[in-house]
Amino acid sequence: MTEVRELAPGLIELQTDKHIEELEKDGSVVAIYEKDSEGAKVIVDISENLTDNLSYIY
């Protein structure tokens, strides 16, 4: 399951257990933290292109 929270305009925090490997390669990912076997929290810069940046969530 993915939970999304807005941190600031253009920055969101995801708590997800999906596609962690792809997120690590994504240039719009600012940070990945609290990573464990159940998932991770990820901060994503969505200011450039919202549609492209959110496509991997679902």
PEURUR-V916608 format. One record per backbone hydrogen bond with DSSP energy under -1.0 kcal/mol. NH is the residue of the N-H (numbers start at 1). CO is the residue of the C=O. Records with the same first field share a line. If there is no record, write none. Layout:
NH = CO  CO
This chain:
3 = 15
5 = 13
7 = 11
8 = 11
11 = 8
12 = 44
13 = 5
14 = 42
15 = 3
16 = 40
23 = 19
24 = 20
29 = 26
30 = 43
31 = 43
33 = 41
36 = 39
39 = 36
40 = 16
41 = 33
42 = 14
43 = 31
44 = 12
45 = 28
46 = 10
53 = 49
54 = 50
57 = 54
